[in-house]
């Protein structure tokens, strides 16, 4: 089995210890679950992490795959303030991350995917070397913060594309890992409904709690494909950003290989956060 670890993990900034601010107990349950996922990933000892993110480099109507030599990014208390449309003049505490990219694996995924999916393969500045560096987004930095340091491949989903294309992208990821005999860890970076609180940036809608409950049930039973059947009106009202990444994971990890275990779900602010291990 080429995918030796697979998880669904959230990406709310205050889950990082350095960015929790004055509320150390905020997101404590999720933080503990991410530490546990990190231990499981270390035990699995993958060659590389493949992170599927909703917040990476966007290309209209296309998936994107970063094939630069490196990726680098920074998150700060200032970034956290911007998330809720607040102003903070200074960075405050910050977290910096730089990772090498598994370019061979990235190109192999592109080979399997680009013939039948709209996929942009990205680089920056130079063909190789230290200047060939693309930015890391918070959807990638946050789950990787808790994981062992390994080369990465980062892929951006495309909500304008059909659900079945996300599943096929996952199948291309699996085919590439199999072809290279790569021991890969796959992380679907997912936050769920963003309409749980009136004072949040997206306001409140009763569909948020309903959607998150259905999502948790589907993940706990390993029925990831059923996320594609959630009513579009409920998705629009609840504003999740996890469905697409979870469907990529569904394509990469067949049902018979899934051993779902939901570590935690909580809604400490305006959005839902769930941690689950599938492999």
C-alpha positions as CSV (number, residue, x, y, z in Angstrom):
1,X,0.0,0.0,0.0
2,X,1.6,3.2,-1.2
3,X,-0.4,5.6,1.0
4,X,0.7,4.7,4.5
5,X,-1.1,7.5,6.4
6,X,-4.2,9.5,5.5
7,X,-6.0,12.1,7.6
8,X,-8.5,14.9,7.5
9,X,-7.1,17.8,9.5
10,X,-8.3,21.4,10.1
11,X,-6.4,24.7,9.5
12,X,-7.7,27.3,11.9
13,X,-4.7,29.6,12.9
14,X,-5.2,29.7,16.7
15,X,-4.7,25.9,16.8
16,X,-0.9,26.6,16.6
17,X,0.5,27.1,20.1
18,X,2.4,30.3,19.0
19,X,-0.8,31.9,17.7
20,X,-3.3,31.0,20.4
21,X,-3.0,34.5,21.9
22,X,-4.7,35.2,25.3
23,X,-6.9,32.1,25.2
24,X,-4.7,29.1,25.7
25,X,-7.7,26.7,25.9
26,X,-9.1,27.8,22.6
27,X,-9.0,24.9,20.2
28,X,-7.3,22.7,22.9
29,X,-9.2,19.6,21.9
30,X,-8.3,20.0,18.2
31,X,-4.7,20.8,19.1
32,X,-4.4,17.6,21.1
33,X,-5.9,15.6,18.2
34,X,-3.4,17.1,15.7
35,X,-0.6,16.1,18.1
36,X,-2.0,12.6,18.1
37,X,-2.2,12.6,14.3
38,X,1.4,13.7,14.1
39,X,2.5,10.8,16.3
40,X,0.6,8.4,14.0
41,X,2.3,9.9,10.9
42,X,5.7,9.6,12.5
43,X,5.0,5.9,13.2
44,X,4.0,5.4,9.6
45,X,7.3,7.0,8.5
46,X,6.2,8.3,5.0
47,X,8.7,9.4,2.4
48,X,6.6,12.5,1.6
49,X,3.4,14.4,2.6
50,X,0.8,15.3,0.0
51,X,-1.4,18.1,1.2
52,X,-4.7,18.9,-0.5
53,X,-5.6,22.5,0.4
54,X,-8.4,24.9,-0.4
55,X,-6.2,28.0,0.2
56,X,-3.1,27.5,-2.0
57,X,-2.3,29.2,-5.3
58,X,-5.5,29.5,-7.3
59,X,-6.0,29.3,-11.1
60,X,-9.5,30.0,-12.4
61,X,-11.2,26.7,-13.3
62,X,-8.2,24.6,-12.7
63,X,-6.5,22.5,-10.0
64,X,-3.0,23.6,-9.2
65,X,0.1,21.5,-8.3
66,X,3.2,23.2,-6.9
67,X,6.4,21.7,-8.5
68,X,8.9,24.2,-7.4
69,X,12.1,23.1,-5.6
70,X,10.9,24.5,-2.3
71,X,7.8,26.0,-0.6
72,X,7.9,28.6,2.2
73,X,5.4,30.5,4.3
74,X,4.7,32.4,7.5
75,X,1.7,32.8,9.7
76,X,1.3,35.4,12.4
77,X,-1.1,36.9,14.9
78,X,-1.6,39.6,12.3
79,X,-2.7,36.9,9.8
80,X,-5.1,35.6,12.4
81,X,-6.6,39.1,12.8
82,X,-7.0,39.5,9.0
83,X,-9.0,36.2,9.0
84,X,-11.8,37.8,11.0
85,X,-11.4,41.1,9.1
86,X,-9.7,42.9,12.0
87,X,-6.7,45.2,12.0
88,X,-3.4,44.5,13.7
89,X,-0.4,46.8,12.9
90,X,2.3,44.3,14.0
91,X,2.9,40.6,13.3
92,X,3.1,39.6,16.9
93,X,4.1,36.0,17.3
94,X,4.7,34.1,14.1
95,X,5.4,30.7,12.7
96,X,7.8,30.2,9.7
97,X,8.0,27.0,7.6
98,X,10.2,26.0,4.6
99,X,9.9,22.6,3.0
100,X,11.6,20.8,0.1
101,X,9.2,19.6,-2.6
102,X,9.2,16.0,-3.8
103,X,9.4,17.1,-7.4
104,X,9.5,13.6,-8.8
105,X,6.3,12.7,-7.1
106,X,4.7,16.0,-8.1
107,X,5.6,15.5,-11.8
108,X,4.3,11.9,-11.7
109,X,1.0,13.1,-10.3
110,X,0.8,15.6,-13.1
111,X,1.5,12.9,-15.6
112,X,-1.4,10.8,-14.4
113,X,-3.8,13.8,-14.0
114,X,-3.1,16.2,-16.7
115,X,-4.4,14.0,-19.6
116,X,-8.0,14.1,-18.2
117,X,-8.1,16.9,-15.7
118,X,-7.6,20.7,-15.8
119,X,-4.3,20.9,-13.9
120,X,-1.8,23.8,-13.8
121,X,1.7,22.7,-12.8
122,X,3.5,25.6,-11.1
123,X,7.0,26.8,-10.5
124,X,8.5,30.2,-9.7
125,X,11.6,32.3,-10.8
126,X,14.1,29.6,-11.7
127,X,13.9,26.0,-12.9
128,X,15.6,24.7,-9.8
129,X,17.6,25.8,-6.8
130,X,16.7,28.0,-3.7
131,X,15.0,30.7,-5.7
132,X,12.5,28.1,-7.1
133,X,10.2,28.7,-4.1
134,X,6.4,29.0,-4.0
135,X,4.4,30.2,-1.0
136,X,2.9,27.8,1.6
137,X,-0.6,28.7,2.6
138,X,-2.2,28.2,6.0
139,X,-4.1,25.2,4.8
140,X,-0.8,23.5,4.4
141,X,1.4,25.0,7.1
142,X,-1.0,24.3,10.0
143,X,-1.4,20.5,9.5
144,X,2.3,20.1,8.6
145,X,3.3,22.0,11.8
146,X,2.3,18.8,13.7
147,X,3.9,16.3,11.3
148,X,7.5,15.1,10.9
149,X,9.6,17.1,8.5
150,X,9.4,15.4,5.1
151,X,9.3,16.6,1.5
152,X,5.9,17.8,0.3
153,X,3.6,18.0,-2.6
154,X,0.9,20.6,-2.3
155,X,-2.3,20.5,-4.5
156,X,-5.0,23.2,-4.6
157,X,-8.6,22.1,-5.2
158,X,-11.0,23.8,-7.5
159,X,-14.6,24.4,-6.3
160,X,-15.7,25.3,-9.8
161,X,-14.9,21.8,-11.0
162,X,-17.3,18.9,-10.6
163,X,-17.0,16.6,-7.6
164,X,-16.1,13.6,-9.7
165,X,-13.0,15.4,-11.0
166,X,-11.8,15.7,-7.4
167,X,-12.2,12.0,-7.0
168,X,-10.3,11.4,-10.2
169,X,-7.5,13.7,-9.0
170,X,-7.2,11.4,-5.9
171,X,-7.0,8.4,-8.2
172,X,-4.2,10.1,-10.1
173,X,-2.4,10.8,-6.8
174,X,-2.7,7.1,-5.9
175,X,-1.5,5.9,-9.3
176,X,1.6,8.2,-9.0
177,X,2.5,6.9,-5.6
178,X,2.1,3.3,-6.8
179,X,4.2,3.9,-9.9
180,X,7.1,5.4,-7.8
181,X,6.6,3.0,-4.9
182,X,6.4,6.1,-2.7
183,X,5.4,5.7,0.9
184,X,3.1,8.8,1.0
185,X,1.1,10.5,3.7
186,X,-2.0,12.3,2.4
187,X,-3.6,15.1,4.3
188,X,-7.0,16.6,3.3
189,X,-6.9,20.1,4.9
190,X,-10.5,20.8,5.8
191,X,-12.4,23.2,7.9
192,X,-16.2,22.7,7.9
193,X,-19.2,25.0,8.2
194,X,-18.2,28.7,8.6
195,X,-21.6,30.0,9.6
196,X,-21.9,28.9,13.2
197,X,-21.7,32.4,14.8
198,X,-23.5,35.6,14.3
199,X,-20.4,37.6,15.0
200,X,-18.3,35.6,12.5
201,X,-17.3,37.0,9.1
202,X,-20.1,34.9,7.4
203,X,-22.8,35.3,10.0
204,X,-25.0,32.5,11.4
205,X,-27.2,29.9,9.6
206,X,-28.9,26.9,11.1
207,X,-27.7,24.7,8.3
208,X,-24.1,25.0,9.6
209,X,-24.7,22.6,12.6
210,X,-26.8,20.3,10.4
211,X,-24.1,20.0,7.7
212,X,-21.3,19.4,10.2
213,X,-23.3,16.6,11.9
214,X,-23.8,14.9,8.6
215,X,-20.1,15.4,7.6
216,X,-19.0,13.8,10.9
217,X,-21.2,10.8,10.4
218,X,-20.0,10.3,6.8
219,X,-16.3,10.5,7.8
220,X,-16.8,8.3,10.9
221,X,-18.3,5.6,8.7
222,X,-15.8,6.0,5.9
223,X,-18.5,7.0,3.4
224,X,-16.5,10.0,2.0
225,X,-18.2,9.7,-1.4
226,X,-21.5,10.6,0.2
227,X,-20.3,14.1,0.9
228,X,-20.9,14.8,-2.8
229,X,-24.6,14.2,-2.2
230,X,-25.0,17.1,0.3
231,X,-27.7,19.5,-0.9
232,X,-26.1,22.5,-2.7
233,X,-28.4,25.0,-0.9
234,X,-27.1,23.6,2.5
235,X,-23.5,23.9,1.4
236,X,-24.1,27.5,0.2
237,X,-25.7,28.4,3.6
238,X,-23.2,26.6,5.8
239,X,-20.1,27.6,3.8
240,X,-17.8,24.6,4.4
241,X,-14.4,24.4,2.7
242,X,-13.6,20.7,3.3
243,X,-15.8,18.7,0.9
244,X,-13.5,19.0,-2.1
245,X,-10.3,17.9,-0.3
246,X,-12.1,15.0,1.3
247,X,-13.3,13.8,-2.1
248,X,-9.7,13.9,-3.3
249,X,-8.8,11.7,-0.4
250,X,-11.7,9.4,-1.3
251,X,-10.2,8.9,-4.7
252,X,-6.8,8.2,-3.4
253,X,-7.8,5.7,-0.6
254,X,-10.3,3.0,-1.7
255,X,-13.1,2.1,0.7
256,X,-11.5,-1.2,1.6
257,X,-8.4,0.5,2.8
258,X,-10.1,3.0,5.0
259,X,-10.1,2.5,8.8
260,X,-11.9,5.7,9.9
261,X,-11.3,7.1,13.4
262,X,-12.7,10.5,14.3
263,X,-10.4,11.9,17.0
264,X,-12.4,15.1,17.6
265,X,-14.9,17.6,16.4
266,X,-15.4,21.1,17.9
267,X,-16.7,24.5,17.0
268,X,-14.6,26.8,19.2
269,X,-15.3,29.9,17.0
270,X,-17.4,30.5,13.9
271,X,-16.2,27.4,12.0
272,X,-16.2,23.6,12.6
273,X,-12.9,21.7,13.0
274,X,-12.7,17.9,12.7
275,X,-9.7,15.6,13.0
276,X,-9.9,12.1,11.6
277,X,-7.4,9.4,10.6
278,X,-8.4,7.2,7.6
279,X,-5.3,5.1,7.2
